[in-house]
Amino acid sequence: MKKRLLILLFSLAVFGCSSLELEAVSTSTEETQRILSMGLSHEENLKEANKLPSKHMISVVTLQLTNARDEKIQEQVDIVQSAKYAEMVSISGNNSSFVGPKEINLVKKGVLESDVEIQTHFLTSSRNENGLLQHKLNISIEHNSLNKRAYLSANLCDEWMRCEGATSLAQELIVTSSKGTNCIASGCEFTEEMTLKLTDNFLKESINKGFTIRLNAKRKSNKIKVSKAYLMGYLQVAK
């Protein structure tokens, strides 16, 4: 009987601690929203946070306020950048064909100066017979290697940059060109070009965060990131 009573008391104690912990988390969120709703500067927000009753609460709310400030700054940067991207979108065919600006990234792949890959991507769109937009992500990868790469598939990566279990885009990846130039004993300068079909719904669903895909070859893989600002700017025009 005593043993059962002890177990019951222990269970109630654990449940009580869990409830208090959940309540603290909930309260910190409420306090953060309360302070943000006051329309103060970030410095004034932090002063309000320091008035809270516990050090733990102050620490959590301060972190949440700082994250909110950083997100707001990034949002403003994205708006400015998206306007610049929108200005660079080319329109033709009586508003039926669109070509986005090229984004070029240099990716270091080794210790040598020549161990650099040049990744280029841009969006294009055209209207079909029903007036619906069909989109393509155009990708070019330049690399110095002994052999060309056979890109076989593409995977969509999640917000934590995990691509293994994410959506496969294998059916939509088309390699359009693969050629090598300036060949010497150590290898050639290869340029691999491909397109990836993307739906209008997918782009619209990705507009608030952008998206990253992984291109899969037999021995190599590459990640291509289309930023939120690029997507916002492009879709302002291609609609």
Phi, psi and omega per residue, in radians:
M1 nan -0.807 3.127
K2 -1.077 -0.657 -3.123
K3 -1.103 -0.748 3.132
R4 -1.124 -0.683 -3.137
L5 -1.125 -0.715 3.115
L6 -1.116 -0.733 3.121
I7 -1.091 -0.737 3.139
L8 -1.103 -0.789 3.140
L9 -1.114 -0.706 3.117
F10 -1.099 -0.747 3.132
S11 -1.092 -0.740 3.129
L12 -1.126 -0.653 3.138
A13 -1.147 -0.780 3.116
V14 -1.087 -0.786 3.123
F15 -1.069 -0.703 3.141
G16 -1.121 -0.740 3.106
C17 -1.100 -0.744 3.126
S18 -1.077 -0.721 -3.136
S19 -1.111 -0.732 3.128
L20 -1.125 -0.680 3.141
E21 -1.127 -0.783 3.117
L22 -1.118 -0.675 -3.137
E23 -1.125 -0.684 -3.135
A24 -1.116 -0.737 3.124
V25 -1.092 -0.802 -3.139
S26 -1.078 -0.753 -3.111
T27 -1.146 -0.671 3.128
S28 -1.083 -0.689 3.096
T29 -1.137 -0.742 3.121
E30 -1.117 -0.713 3.132
E31 -1.148 -0.684 3.106
T32 -1.081 -0.808 3.135
Q33 -1.134 -0.639 3.120
R34 -1.090 -0.780 -3.124
I35 -1.186 -0.739 3.139
L36 -1.101 -0.595 -3.114
S37 -1.218 -0.193 -3.124
M38 -1.374 -0.231 3.085
G39 1.214 0.585 -3.115
L40 -1.607 2.991 3.016
S41 -1.291 2.933 -3.119
H42 -1.104 -0.706 3.132
E43 -1.088 -0.726 3.111
E44 -1.180 -0.618 3.066
N45 -1.040 -0.752 -3.131
L46 -1.151 -0.611 3.080
K47 -1.117 -0.706 3.094
E48 -1.117 -0.697 3.136
A49 -1.093 -0.627 -3.124
N50 -1.216 -0.166 3.096
K51 -1.503 -0.121 -3.093
L52 -1.194 2.748 -2.924
P53 -1.267 -0.389 -3.074
S54 -2.284 2.677 3.128
K55 -1.106 -0.667 3.133
H56 -1.103 -0.777 3.127
M57 -1.096 -0.743 3.123
I58 -1.046 -0.772 -3.117
S59 -1.098 -0.813 -3.108
V60 -1.152 -0.818 -3.108
V61 -1.159 -0.678 3.100
T62 -1.048 -0.759 3.109
L63 -1.094 -0.767 -3.134
Q64 -1.143 -0.661 3.100
L65 -1.156 -0.693 3.122
T66 -1.162 -0.726 3.092
N67 -1.086 -0.711 3.122
A68 -1.115 -0.694 3.102
R69 -1.101 -0.791 -3.129
D70 -1.115 -0.701 3.117
E71 -1.119 -0.661 3.130
K72 -1.171 -0.726 3.106
I73 -1.099 -0.797 -3.138
Q74 -1.109 -0.639 3.112
E75 -1.093 -0.706 3.114
Q76 -1.167 -0.698 3.091
V77 -1.094 -0.761 3.139
D78 -1.078 -0.669 3.141
I79 -1.124 -0.774 3.125
V80 -1.125 -0.802 -3.130
Q81 -1.136 -0.686 -3.114
S82 -1.107 -0.617 3.107
A83 -1.119 -0.658 3.106
K84 -1.172 -0.741 3.102
Y85 -1.098 -0.719 -3.122
A86 -1.041 -0.663 -3.136
E87 -1.161 -0.409 -3.078
M88 -1.655 0.017 3.105
V89 -1.358 2.226 3.119
S90 -1.563 2.404 -3.139
I91 -2.113 2.385 3.099
S92 -2.592 3.070 3.075
G93 1.069 0.742 3.108
N94 0.980 0.885 3.098
N95 1.135 0.585 -3.130
S96 -2.045 -0.116 -3.115
S97 -2.418 2.358 -3.066
F98 -2.343 2.462 3.076
V99 -2.301 2.108 -3.137
G100 -1.448 2.872 3.109
P101 -1.185 2.669 3.132
K102 -1.440 2.345 3.039
E103 -1.849 2.179 -3.088
I104 -2.046 2.235 3.125
N105 -2.211 2.381 3.050
L106 -1.727 2.192 -3.081
V107 -2.086 2.070 3.122
K108 -1.324 2.223 -3.074
K109 -2.059 -0.036 -3.120
G110 -2.920 -2.951 -3.064
V111 -1.546 -0.423 -3.116
L112 -1.329 2.715 3.138
E113 -1.088 -0.547 -3.117
S114 -1.425 -0.129 -3.114
D115 -1.420 1.031 -3.131
V116 -2.254 2.332 3.050
E117 -1.856 2.461 3.087
I118 -1.846 2.018 -3.138
Q119 -1.877 2.187 3.131
T120 -2.158 2.375 3.068
H121 -2.538 2.653 3.046
F122 -2.812 2.711 -3.137
L123 -1.682 2.528 2.976
T124 -2.327 2.669 -3.126
S125 -2.539 2.629 3.058
S126 -2.570 2.660 -3.141
R127 -1.562 2.432 3.076
N128 -1.533 -2.994 -3.083
E129 -1.084 -0.449 -3.130
N130 -1.591 0.073 3.138
G131 1.440 0.111 -3.141
L132 -1.543 2.503 -3.122
L133 -1.416 2.356 3.027
Q134 -2.020 2.275 -2.996
H135 -1.976 2.642 3.029
K136 -2.389 2.422 2.952
L137 -1.699 2.058 -3.123
N138 -1.686 2.228 -3.013
I139 -2.237 2.402 3.036
S140 -2.300 2.306 3.110
I141 -2.191 2.101 3.112
E142 -1.867 2.263 -3.094
H143 -2.629 2.686 3.058
N144 -1.724 2.028 -3.052
S145 -2.657 2.903 3.035
L146 -1.303 -0.584 -3.075
N147 -2.307 2.696 3.034
K148 -1.275 2.868 -3.138
R149 -1.835 2.455 3.069
A150 -1.790 1.658 3.112
Y151 -1.309 2.161 -2.992
L152 -1.848 -0.531 -3.032
S153 -2.756 3.024 3.075
A154 -2.432 2.512 3.092
N155 -2.170 2.454 3.032
L156 -1.400 2.323 -3.132
C157 -1.677 2.602 3.125
D158 -1.500 -3.064 -3.043
E159 -1.176 -0.312 3.078
W160 -1.691 0.242 3.108
M161 1.112 0.478 3.012
R162 -1.617 2.196 -3.032
C163 -2.011 -0.219 -3.025
E164 -1.117 -0.806 -3.076
G165 -1.713 0.122 -3.083
A166 -1.439 3.092 -3.070
T167 -1.064 2.311 3.089
S168 -1.518 2.342 3.108
L169 -1.973 0.476 -3.034
A170 -1.002 -0.670 -3.069
Q171 -1.206 -0.332 -3.034
E172 -1.780 -0.091 -3.117
L173 -1.528 2.176 3.138
I174 -2.214 2.086 3.064
V175 -1.421 2.096 -3.064
T176 -1.731 -0.408 -3.119
S177 -2.817 2.517 3.054
S178 -2.626 1.899 -3.061
K179 -2.464 2.630 3.121
G180 -2.086 2.464 3.130
T181 -2.361 2.937 3.093
N182 0.884 0.870 -3.078
C183 -1.347 2.358 3.020
I184 -2.318 -3.042 -3.067
A185 -1.048 -0.576 -3.074
S186 -1.494 -0.093 3.103
G187 2.462 -2.987 -3.111
C188 -2.180 2.879 2.996
E189 -1.619 1.829 -3.079
F190 -1.680 2.540 2.999
T191 -2.196 2.034 3.131
E192 -1.871 2.166 -3.136
E193 -2.095 2.452 -3.115
M194 -2.699 2.844 3.075
T195 -2.212 2.646 3.135
L196 -2.277 2.060 3.133
K197 -1.289 2.359 3.134
L198 -2.329 2.471 -3.111
T199 -1.448 2.771 3.103
D200 -1.104 -0.688 3.127
N201 -1.102 -0.711 -3.140
F202 -1.076 -0.802 -3.130
L203 -1.109 -0.736 -3.137
K204 -1.156 -0.632 3.115
E205 -1.240 -0.403 -3.092
S206 -1.646 -0.026 -2.967
I207 -1.127 -0.435 -3.094
N208 -1.512 -0.085 -3.117
K209 -2.526 -0.182 -3.017
G210 1.329 -2.975 3.094
F211 -2.725 2.763 3.118
T212 -2.231 2.379 3.062
I213 -2.129 2.666 3.041
R214 -1.961 2.210 3.072
L215 -1.620 2.266 -3.026
N216 -1.942 2.069 2.967
A217 -1.886 -3.109 -3.082
K218 -1.131 -0.739 -3.079
R219 -2.094 -0.114 -3.086
K220 -2.314 2.795 2.996
S221 -2.503 2.694 3.124
N222 -2.356 2.460 3.051
K223 -1.844 2.288 3.122
I224 -2.045 2.138 -3.132
K225 -1.903 2.178 2.998
V226 -1.754 1.991 -2.997
S227 -1.265 2.797 3.082
K228 -1.031 -0.779 -3.105
A229 -1.100 -0.728 3.124
Y230 -1.073 -0.822 -3.090
L231 -1.153 -0.724 3.099
M232 -1.039 -0.830 -3.112
G233 -1.133 -0.740 -3.115
Y234 -1.129 -0.786 -3.085
L235 -1.305 -0.248 2.995
Q236 -1.129 -0.508 -3.079
V237 -1.781 -0.833 -3.092
A238 -1.436 1.498 -3.116
K239 -2.636 nan nan
